[in-house]
Amino acid sequence: MKKYILLLMQGFIVLFVVGQGIVKEKQTIKSKILNKEVHYTIYLPADYNTSERSYPVTYLLHGYGDADDGWVQFGEINRLADKAILDGTIPPMIIVTPDGFKSFYINAADGSLDYEDFFIKELIPFIEKTYKVKSEKRYRGVAGLSMGGYGALIYGLKYPQLFAAVAPLSAVVWSDKDIMNASDYIYNSGLFATNANKNAKGADRITDAWLRNSPLAIIEKKSVEELSSVKYWIDCGDDDNLSIGNSNLHIALTNKNVPHEFRIRDGIHNWTYWRSGVINALSFIGNNFHQ
């Protein structure tokens, strides 16, 4: 009887280990564009070291004030992904969570941090060279929360040739009116204000730098065909102040007849909400990896 129980326990241990992905925190890439090392955390599927295959990849972006390990430490993405892969909810995929600092994942208008250039020109090629990653557009997705939701959305809109699907959660989506009325602290951060335009007020804040990085302005200018070449999953809590911006995003895409998925669920702007929604987002992205 004891021998039977021991074998049973060993079997459970094997099943647990087999289903457990590999997490490598605080890995580094030396960036020439940013002139410094940048951390990233990476999740590798459980069979990564034993399989001969290459994997699709999703870049999962953190919010303002977090770092590359936020999605592991607070979002528990490794535990959630392990379970979802094991039960077939998402396909085995590599998940990369880079440190985005407080960059909003764009090139700052004042030239202080060209993060967007780093991400597109250095990080993606580095990941595809370093890990067993399928490098075609149809196997590449991007998602994120809050600031990271904005970054995911911007990358999908600006680089439709690179991403199959985009899933912003509680994305920061501001209208022209929002930026006109934003506090000086936010506007003068350098993200949207050039050195010559800092301390601008009202309509003077609607500059080329702002319009290049406003999801609503980009959607207005792009063709339906180009917008429709990326699949969008938009998710925001009903008690989140950003639900208005996300609703405006839904309306803008609907007005241009761009197919997308839009969800307003019960919740606020916190990790409980994002943990409850991230697998649905990854499932949506994963479905677009399929033929």
C-alpha positions as CSV (number, residue, x, y, z in Angstrom):
1,M,0.0,0.0,0.0
2,K,2.8,2.4,0.9
3,K,4.6,1.6,-2.4
4,Y,1.4,2.3,-4.3
5,I,0.9,5.7,-2.5
6,L,4.6,6.6,-3.2
7,L,4.2,5.8,-6.9
8,L,1.0,7.8,-7.0
9,M,2.7,10.8,-5.4
10,Q,5.6,10.5,-7.8
11,G,3.2,10.6,-10.7
12,F,1.5,13.8,-9.4
13,I,5.0,15.4,-9.0
14,V,5.9,14.4,-12.6
15,L,2.6,15.9,-13.9
16,F,3.2,19.1,-11.9
17,V,6.8,19.5,-13.1
18,V,6.0,18.7,-16.7
19,G,3.3,21.4,-16.8
20,Q,5.5,24.1,-15.2
21,G,7.0,26.7,-17.5
22,I,10.4,28.3,-17.1
23,V,10.7,31.8,-15.8
24,K,13.9,33.8,-16.2
25,E,13.7,37.2,-14.4
26,K,15.9,40.2,-14.8
27,Q,17.6,39.1,-18.0
28,T,19.4,41.9,-19.8
29,I,19.8,43.3,-23.3
30,K,22.5,45.9,-24.1
31,S,20.8,48.7,-26.0
32,K,22.8,51.0,-28.2
33,I,19.7,53.1,-28.9
34,L,19.1,53.7,-25.2
35,N,22.8,53.5,-24.3
36,K,22.2,51.2,-21.3
37,E,21.2,47.7,-20.3
38,V,17.5,47.0,-20.2
39,H,15.9,44.2,-18.1
40,Y,13.4,41.8,-19.4
41,T,11.7,38.7,-17.9
42,I,10.8,35.8,-20.1
43,Y,8.4,32.9,-19.7
44,L,9.2,29.7,-21.6
45,P,6.7,26.8,-22.0
46,A,7.4,23.7,-20.0
47,D,8.7,21.7,-23.0
48,Y,11.0,24.5,-24.2
49,N,14.2,22.7,-23.4
50,T,13.1,19.3,-24.7
51,S,11.2,20.2,-27.8
52,E,12.7,20.8,-31.3
53,R,10.0,23.2,-32.2
54,S,9.9,27.0,-32.3
55,Y,7.2,29.0,-30.5
56,P,5.0,32.0,-31.1
57,V,5.7,35.0,-28.9
58,T,3.6,37.5,-27.0
59,Y,5.1,40.7,-25.7
60,L,3.3,41.5,-22.4
61,L,3.8,45.1,-21.3
62,H,3.6,46.3,-17.7
63,G,1.9,49.4,-16.3
64,Y,3.3,52.8,-15.0
65,G,5.5,52.3,-12.0
66,D,6.1,48.6,-12.5
67,A,9.1,46.8,-14.1
68,D,9.8,43.8,-16.2
69,D,9.0,41.3,-13.4
70,G,5.6,42.9,-12.6
71,W,3.6,40.4,-14.6
72,V,5.2,37.5,-12.7
73,Q,5.3,39.0,-9.2
74,F,1.8,40.6,-9.3
75,G,0.1,39.2,-12.3
76,E,1.2,35.6,-11.7
77,I,1.4,35.1,-15.4
78,N,3.6,32.0,-15.2
79,R,1.0,30.2,-13.0
80,L,-1.9,31.3,-15.2
81,A,-0.1,30.4,-18.5
82,D,1.0,27.0,-17.2
83,K,-2.6,26.1,-16.4
84,A,-4.0,27.6,-19.7
85,I,-1.4,25.8,-21.8
86,L,-2.0,22.5,-20.0
87,D,-5.8,22.7,-20.5
88,G,-5.5,23.9,-24.1
89,T,-6.9,27.4,-23.5
90,I,-3.8,29.0,-25.0
91,P,-1.2,27.4,-27.3
92,P,2.3,27.0,-25.9
93,M,3.9,30.4,-26.3
94,I,6.9,32.4,-25.2
95,I,5.9,35.5,-23.1
96,V,8.3,38.4,-22.9
97,T,7.8,41.2,-20.4
98,P,10.4,44.0,-20.9
99,D,11.1,46.9,-18.6
100,G,9.3,49.8,-20.1
101,F,10.3,52.3,-17.4
102,K,7.8,55.1,-17.5
103,S,8.1,55.5,-21.2
104,F,4.6,54.6,-22.3
105,Y,6.6,52.5,-24.8
106,I,7.0,55.4,-27.3
107,N,9.8,57.8,-28.3
108,A,9.6,60.8,-26.0
109,A,8.9,64.0,-27.9
110,D,11.7,65.8,-26.1
111,G,14.2,63.1,-27.3
112,S,15.0,61.9,-23.8
113,L,14.2,58.2,-24.4
114,D,13.7,56.5,-27.7
115,Y,11.9,53.5,-26.3
116,E,9.8,52.7,-29.3
117,D,12.9,52.5,-31.5
118,F,14.5,50.2,-28.9
119,F,11.5,47.9,-28.8
120,I,11.1,47.6,-32.6
121,K,14.7,47.7,-33.8
122,E,16.5,46.0,-30.9
123,L,14.3,44.0,-28.6
124,I,12.3,42.0,-31.1
125,P,15.3,41.0,-33.2
126,F,17.2,40.1,-30.0
127,I,14.5,37.9,-28.7
128,E,14.1,36.1,-32.1
129,K,17.9,35.6,-32.3
130,T,18.3,34.4,-28.7
131,Y,15.2,32.1,-28.2
132,K,13.4,29.6,-30.3
133,V,10.8,32.0,-31.7
134,K,8.8,32.0,-34.8
135,S,9.6,35.3,-36.4
136,E,6.7,35.8,-38.8
137,K,4.0,38.4,-38.1
138,R,1.3,35.8,-37.7
139,Y,3.1,34.3,-34.7
140,R,3.7,37.6,-32.9
141,G,1.3,39.3,-30.5
142,V,1.5,42.2,-28.0
143,A,-0.6,42.8,-24.9
144,G,-0.4,44.9,-21.8
145,L,-2.1,46.7,-19.0
146,S,-2.7,50.4,-18.4
147,M,0.4,52.2,-19.7
148,G,1.3,48.8,-21.3
149,G,-2.1,48.6,-22.8
150,Y,-1.5,51.9,-24.5
151,G,1.9,50.6,-25.7
152,A,0.4,47.4,-27.1
153,L,-2.3,49.5,-28.9
154,I,0.2,51.9,-30.3
155,Y,2.5,49.1,-31.6
156,G,-0.4,47.4,-33.3
157,L,-1.6,50.7,-34.9
158,K,1.9,51.9,-36.0
159,Y,3.4,48.5,-37.0
160,P,0.6,46.4,-38.4
161,Q,3.2,44.5,-40.5
162,L,4.7,43.2,-37.3
163,F,1.8,42.0,-35.1
164,A,-1.0,39.5,-35.7
165,A,-3.1,40.5,-32.7
166,V,-3.1,43.1,-30.0
167,A,-4.8,42.9,-26.6
168,P,-4.8,46.1,-24.5
169,L,-6.2,45.7,-20.9
170,S,-7.4,48.9,-19.2
171,A,-5.4,50.9,-21.8
172,V,-4.6,54.6,-21.3
173,V,-6.6,56.1,-24.2
174,W,-6.8,59.8,-24.0
175,S,-8.7,62.1,-26.3
176,D,-7.5,65.6,-27.5
177,K,-9.7,67.1,-24.7
178,D,-8.0,64.9,-22.1
179,I,-4.5,66.0,-23.0
180,M,-5.6,69.6,-23.2
181,N,-6.9,69.4,-19.7
182,A,-4.2,67.2,-18.3
183,S,-2.1,68.4,-15.4
184,D,1.2,70.2,-16.2
185,Y,3.0,67.4,-14.5
186,I,1.7,64.9,-16.9
187,Y,2.0,67.0,-20.0
188,N,5.5,68.3,-19.3
189,S,6.9,64.9,-18.7
190,G,8.5,65.0,-22.1
191,L,6.5,62.2,-23.6
192,F,4.2,64.4,-25.7
193,A,5.7,67.9,-25.2
194,T,8.8,68.9,-27.1
195,N,11.4,71.1,-25.3
196,A,10.0,74.1,-27.2
197,N,6.4,73.2,-26.3
198,K,6.6,72.5,-22.6
199,N,4.2,74.5,-20.5
200,A,1.8,74.8,-23.4
201,K,-1.9,75.0,-22.5
202,G,-5.1,74.0,-24.0
203,A,-5.2,73.6,-27.8
204,D,-1.5,74.4,-28.1
205,R,-0.9,70.9,-26.8
206,I,-2.3,69.3,-29.9
207,T,1.0,69.0,-31.6
208,D,2.3,66.6,-34.3
209,A,4.1,64.7,-31.5
210,W,0.7,64.2,-29.7
211,L,-1.1,63.2,-32.9
212,R,1.5,60.7,-33.8
213,N,0.9,58.9,-30.5
214,S,-2.8,59.3,-30.1
215,P,-4.6,56.0,-30.8
216,L,-7.8,57.9,-31.7
217,A,-5.9,60.2,-34.1
218,I,-4.1,57.3,-35.7
219,I,-7.3,55.3,-36.3
220,E,-8.9,58.4,-37.9
221,K,-6.1,58.7,-40.4
222,K,-5.5,55.0,-41.3
223,S,-7.4,53.0,-43.9
224,V,-9.8,50.3,-43.0
225,E,-7.7,47.8,-44.8
226,E,-4.6,48.6,-42.8
227,L,-6.4,48.8,-39.5
228,S,-8.1,45.4,-40.2
229,S,-4.8,43.7,-40.8
230,V,-4.4,43.4,-37.0
231,K,-6.9,41.7,-34.7
232,Y,-7.9,43.8,-31.6
233,W,-9.1,42.6,-28.1
234,I,-10.1,45.6,-25.9
235,D,-10.9,45.0,-22.3
236,C,-11.6,47.5,-19.5
237,G,-13.4,47.5,-16.1
238,D,-16.7,49.3,-15.8
239,D,-15.6,51.2,-12.7
240,D,-12.2,52.2,-14.2
241,N,-11.8,55.9,-15.2
242,L,-10.2,54.7,-18.4
243,S,-13.4,53.0,-19.5
244,I,-14.5,56.2,-21.2
245,G,-11.3,56.3,-23.4
246,N,-11.7,52.6,-24.1
247,S,-15.3,53.1,-25.1
248,N,-14.2,55.9,-27.4
249,L,-11.7,53.5,-28.9
250,H,-14.4,51.0,-29.6
251,I,-16.6,53.6,-31.2
252,A,-13.7,54.9,-33.4
253,L,-13.1,51.3,-34.7
254,T,-16.8,50.6,-35.1
255,N,-17.3,53.8,-37.1
256,K,-14.6,52.7,-39.5
257,N,-16.0,49.1,-39.7
258,V,-12.8,47.6,-38.3
259,P,-13.5,44.1,-36.7
260,H,-12.5,43.9,-33.1
261,E,-13.6,42.5,-29.7
262,F,-14.7,44.9,-26.9
263,R,-15.3,43.9,-23.3
264,I,-16.4,46.0,-20.4
265,R,-16.4,43.8,-17.3
266,D,-17.1,44.3,-13.7
267,G,-13.9,45.7,-12.1
268,I,-11.5,48.5,-11.4
269,H,-8.0,49.4,-12.3
270,N,-6.1,46.8,-10.3
271,W,-4.3,43.5,-10.5
272,T,-7.3,41.5,-9.6
273,Y,-9.0,42.7,-12.7
274,W,-5.9,42.1,-14.9
275,R,-5.3,38.6,-13.6
276,S,-8.9,37.7,-14.3
277,G,-8.6,38.9,-17.9
278,V,-5.1,38.2,-19.1
279,I,-5.8,34.6,-20.2
280,N,-8.8,35.6,-22.3
281,A,-6.5,38.1,-23.9
282,L,-3.8,35.6,-24.5
283,S,-6.4,33.1,-25.8
284,F,-7.5,35.7,-28.3
285,I,-4.0,36.3,-29.5
286,G,-3.3,32.5,-29.5
287,N,-6.3,31.9,-31.7
288,N,-4.8,34.2,-34.3
289,F,-1.6,32.2,-34.3
290,H,-3.6,29.3,-35.8
291,Q,-4.4,28.9,-39.5
